[in-house]
Structures are given as C-alpha cells and as structure tokens.
Amino acid sequence: MPARSWIKRIALIFGACGLLAAGDANALTAAPNVPRLVSFGGACPHCDLAGRKLTGAKFMGCDFAGASLVGADLRGAAFVGSNFTGADLSHADVRGASMTGARFMLANFSEAKLAGLEAAGANLMNADLTGASFDAAEMVGSNLARVKAGDASFKDANFTGADLADGAFANADFKDAELLHASLAGADLSQARNLTQHQLDGACSDARTRLPSGLTGRVCGGRR
C-alpha cells in the first residue's frame, strides 16, 4: 500500500477509536510503524493492523472485536478492559503485555509469543492457542475454557484458580506450571508433556478429565 494511503487509513482507524494520546503530530508521517500512538479507546472493529509496530500501546476500554493483528509487535502493550473477541493475533509478539480483565474470546493466538504475559482474570474462552508460548505468564483466575492449545508452551505459567475446562492440550508443555485450584474438568491432557502428580493434586479434575498414563486427578472435595 502506498505510504500516503497508509497514513490516511491509520489516521482514520485511530480517529474512529478515539485517540487519547498521539504524541508527536508527525508520528504518522513515517512508514507503517505506529510506535508513538501511546493510548487510545473507542471502537474499531475489524481493523487491519497486521504486521504493525504497536510496542507499549495502551488499549483503554477499546472495542477491537474481529481485528487483524497478525504478526503485530505488541510487546509491553496494555489491553485495559478491552474487547478483542474474535481478533486474529496469530504470529504476533505479545511478550510482557498486560491483558488483565480483557476479553479475547474466540481469538486466534496460534504461534504467538506471549511469554511474561500478565492476564489475571482475562477471558480467552474458545481461543486458538495452537503453538503459542505462554512461558512464565500470569493467568491467575483467567478463563481458558474450551481452548485449542496443541503444542502450546505453558512452562512456569501460573494458572492458579484458572478455568481450563474442556480444553484440548495435545503435546502442550506444562513444565513447572502452577495449577493450584485450576479447573481441569473435561480437559484433554492425555498427551500433555511434563505434567506431574503434584501439579494435579492441587487442581480440580472430574470424571471426564483425560490425563497422561499413571497420573490421577482430584475431584475437589477430596476424592480422586
């Protein structure tokens, strides 16, 4: 896309989204990167921001449902009370970002980098996490029910009190992950890697939970 056309398009996008702090007035005169657009809110559903540089951006109560952020650089971004339902963040770099209380239901995070993510209370129900990296992510009280997380990495992630019910975790890596009080009801963990009995003893399973051979789940209330 020609530079002038892109500038006009991105200006319209962030204008519609209620830009709160644009920084330098010349921030849009550069190429496709938008590093100085610091904070914005409002509505911009189905926006196309694929491949854009949005490091440190702050999405304040924004509605980006269905937006395309494929391959975008969102390192250190903050998604405060925002709606990204159905958004496509596949291959995006979201390391060190904050999604506390944000909504990412049905979002696509396949092959995304989310190491160090702060996502307490975030809603990722029915999201696609295939091949994504959540290493050392803080997911306390988050909703990951019915996610597709084949080949995902959750090493050192904290899922205390999180809902992983009915999720599919084929070949997902849970090395040193914290699952205290996490719900694994109906989850398929039969091919998950590096799960230990100690982790499962702190989580809540049910009769539908599928676990690797030799491991048993705990029904909350005391009985296995």
PLY file of the C-alpha trace (Angstrom):
ply
format ascii 1.0
element vertex 224
property float x
property float y
property float z
element edge 223
property int vertex1
property int vertex2
end_header
0.00 0.00 0.00
1.43 3.47 -0.85
2.71 5.41 2.17
0.18 8.25 1.71
-2.73 5.79 1.54
-1.50 4.01 4.65
-1.16 7.28 6.59
-4.71 8.25 5.69
-6.01 4.82 6.64
-4.26 4.61 10.01
-5.37 8.15 10.84
-8.98 7.15 10.18
-8.59 3.99 12.25
-7.25 5.72 15.32
-9.58 8.67 14.87
-12.52 6.27 14.97
-11.01 4.62 18.01
-10.86 7.86 19.96
-7.13 8.53 20.18
-6.25 9.72 23.66
-2.55 10.45 23.32
-0.92 10.62 19.93
2.42 12.09 20.94
4.17 13.96 18.14
1.86 15.28 15.43
4.31 13.91 12.88
4.05 10.35 14.24
2.04 9.25 11.20
4.46 10.61 8.62
6.74 7.61 8.97
6.06 4.23 7.42
3.69 1.56 8.71
5.02 1.51 12.27
3.00 3.35 14.90
5.24 3.41 17.99
4.16 6.87 19.18
0.43 6.15 19.30
0.51 5.57 23.02
-3.06 5.29 24.24
-6.45 5.04 22.60
-10.00 3.88 23.25
-13.35 3.73 21.48
-14.40 1.31 18.76
-12.60 -0.01 15.72
-14.00 -3.50 14.98
-12.33 -5.49 12.20
-9.42 -3.04 11.95
-6.48 -4.25 9.87
-3.29 -3.68 11.85
-1.46 -6.79 10.69
2.30 -6.51 10.98
2.23 -3.09 12.63
4.59 -1.98 15.38
2.50 -1.17 18.46
5.02 -1.72 21.25
3.82 -0.29 24.53
0.41 0.72 23.13
-2.43 1.13 25.61
-5.90 -0.03 24.57
-8.21 1.68 27.08
-11.73 0.25 27.01
-11.35 -0.31 23.27
-13.56 -2.48 21.05
-11.33 -4.25 18.54
-13.59 -7.27 18.00
-12.54 -9.18 14.89
-9.46 -7.02 14.35
-6.45 -8.38 12.45
-3.19 -8.07 14.38
-1.42 -10.90 12.60
2.31 -10.65 13.20
1.95 -7.32 15.01
4.59 -6.18 17.52
2.62 -5.70 20.75
5.42 -6.15 23.25
4.57 -4.45 26.52
1.12 -3.42 25.31
-1.73 -2.99 27.79
-5.27 -4.16 26.97
-7.26 -2.49 29.76
-10.91 -3.53 29.88
-10.86 -4.00 26.11
-12.80 -6.30 23.81
-10.78 -8.32 21.27
-13.34 -11.07 20.74
-12.54 -12.97 17.54
-9.39 -10.93 16.89
-6.54 -12.56 14.96
-3.22 -12.26 16.81
-1.57 -15.26 15.16
2.23 -14.94 14.99
2.02 -11.69 16.99
4.68 -10.76 19.55
2.79 -10.00 22.76
5.60 -10.66 25.24
5.36 -8.77 28.51
1.92 -7.38 27.68
-0.97 -6.95 30.12
-4.45 -8.31 29.41
-5.88 -8.04 32.92
-9.66 -8.28 32.69
-9.65 -8.09 28.88
-11.84 -10.19 26.56
-10.23 -12.38 23.91
-12.94 -15.00 23.41
-12.59 -16.90 20.10
-9.34 -15.02 19.41
-6.57 -16.62 17.36
-3.20 -16.72 19.16
-1.70 -19.53 17.10
2.12 -19.36 17.05
2.02 -16.10 19.05
4.69 -15.16 21.60
3.12 -14.34 24.98
5.94 -15.06 27.43
5.66 -12.99 30.60
2.05 -12.06 29.84
0.03 -10.54 32.72
-3.52 -11.77 32.16
-5.21 -12.13 35.55
-8.95 -12.50 35.05
-8.70 -12.35 31.25
-11.29 -14.22 29.18
-9.78 -16.40 26.44
-12.68 -18.84 26.18
-12.67 -20.82 22.91
-9.42 -19.16 21.81
-6.95 -20.89 19.50
-3.59 -21.15 21.31
-2.04 -23.70 18.97
1.75 -23.48 19.14
1.66 -20.33 21.26
4.19 -19.63 24.02
2.81 -18.60 27.43
6.03 -19.25 29.34
6.04 -17.56 32.78
2.64 -15.99 32.03
0.46 -14.88 34.94
-3.01 -16.33 34.19
-4.49 -16.24 37.70
-8.27 -16.57 37.58
-8.33 -16.43 33.79
-10.90 -18.22 31.63
-9.35 -20.64 29.14
-12.34 -22.95 28.87
-12.57 -24.89 25.59
-9.29 -23.53 24.21
-7.36 -25.35 21.49
-3.80 -25.45 22.78
-2.00 -28.19 20.90
1.81 -27.79 21.00
1.50 -24.70 23.22
4.11 -23.96 25.88
2.98 -23.12 29.41
6.32 -23.57 31.17
6.41 -21.77 34.54
2.97 -20.25 33.85
0.69 -19.51 36.79
-2.86 -20.85 36.33
-3.94 -20.52 39.97
-7.74 -20.52 40.04
-7.94 -20.52 36.23
-10.60 -22.34 34.21
-9.08 -24.81 31.70
-12.26 -26.90 31.45
-12.87 -28.83 28.23
-9.63 -27.56 26.68
-7.56 -29.60 24.22
-3.87 -29.68 25.19
-2.24 -32.26 22.93
1.56 -32.07 23.31
1.30 -28.87 25.38
4.21 -28.34 27.79
3.25 -27.73 31.45
6.75 -27.94 32.93
6.73 -26.25 36.36
3.32 -24.64 35.70
1.18 -23.79 38.74
-2.29 -25.36 38.62
-3.46 -24.75 42.18
-7.29 -24.66 42.27
-7.40 -24.65 38.46
-10.39 -26.38 36.88
-9.43 -29.22 34.53
-12.97 -30.57 34.22
-13.38 -32.29 30.87
-9.93 -31.16 29.69
-7.94 -33.46 27.41
-4.44 -33.55 28.88
-3.76 -37.15 27.87
-0.85 -36.13 25.63
0.33 -33.12 27.64
4.02 -33.02 28.50
5.77 -32.57 31.84
2.64 -32.79 33.97
3.30 -34.16 37.46
1.11 -35.73 40.11
2.00 -32.85 42.42
0.54 -30.35 39.96
-2.66 -32.37 39.56
-3.09 -32.82 43.30
-3.65 -29.08 43.58
-6.05 -28.84 40.62
-9.69 -29.88 40.22
-10.49 -32.68 37.76
-13.63 -34.68 37.08
-14.62 -38.00 35.53
-14.23 -36.54 32.02
-10.69 -35.24 32.53
-8.17 -37.15 30.42
-4.68 -37.40 31.89
-1.36 -38.99 30.89
-0.91 -42.62 31.85
-0.02 -43.09 35.50
-1.46 -39.78 36.70
-4.74 -39.30 38.53
-6.93 -36.25 39.01
-8.52 -34.93 42.17
-12.20 -34.15 42.41
-12.41 -31.02 44.51
-13.81 -32.13 47.81
-11.11 -34.70 48.41
-11.94 -37.82 46.36
-9.97 -38.95 43.30
0 1
1 2
2 3
3 4
4 5
5 6
6 7
7 8
8 9
9 10
10 11
11 12
12 13
13 14
14 15
15 16
16 17
17 18
18 19
19 20
20 21
21 22
22 23
23 24
24 25
25 26
26 27
27 28
28 29
29 30
30 31
31 32
32 33
33 34
34 35
35 36
36 37
37 38
38 39
39 40
40 41
41 42
42 43
43 44
44 45
45 46
46 47
47 48
48 49
49 50
50 51
51 52
52 53
53 54
54 55
55 56
56 57
57 58
58 59
59 60
60 61
61 62
62 63
63 64
64 65
65 66
66 67
67 68
68 69
69 70
70 71
71 72
72 73
73 74
74 75
75 76
76 77
77 78
78 79
79 80
80 81
81 82
82 83
83 84
84 85
85 86
86 87
87 88
88 89
89 90
90 91
91 92
92 93
93 94
94 95
95 96
96 97
97 98
98 99
99 100
100 101
101 102
102 103
103 104
104 105
105 106
106 107
107 108
108 109
109 110
110 111
111 112
112 113
113 114
114 115
115 116
116 117
117 118
118 119
119 120
120 121
121 122
122 123
123 124
124 125
125 126
126 127
127 128
128 129
129 130
130 131
131 132
132 133
133 134
134 135
135 136
136 137
137 138
138 139
139 140
140 141
141 142
142 143
143 144
144 145
145 146
146 147
147 148
148 149
149 150
150 151
151 152
152 153
153 154
154 155
155 156
156 157
157 158
158 159
159 160
160 161
161 162
162 163
163 164
164 165
165 166
166 167
167 168
168 169
169 170
170 171
171 172
172 173
173 174
174 175
175 176
176 177
177 178
178 179
179 180
180 181
181 182
182 183
183 184
184 185
185 186
186 187
187 188
188 189
189 190
190 191
191 192
192 193
193 194
194 195
195 196
196 197
197 198
198 199
199 200
200 201
201 202
202 203
203 204
204 205
205 206
206 207
207 208
208 209
209 210
210 211
211 212
212 213
213 214
214 215
215 216
216 217
217 218
218 219
219 220
220 221
221 222
222 223
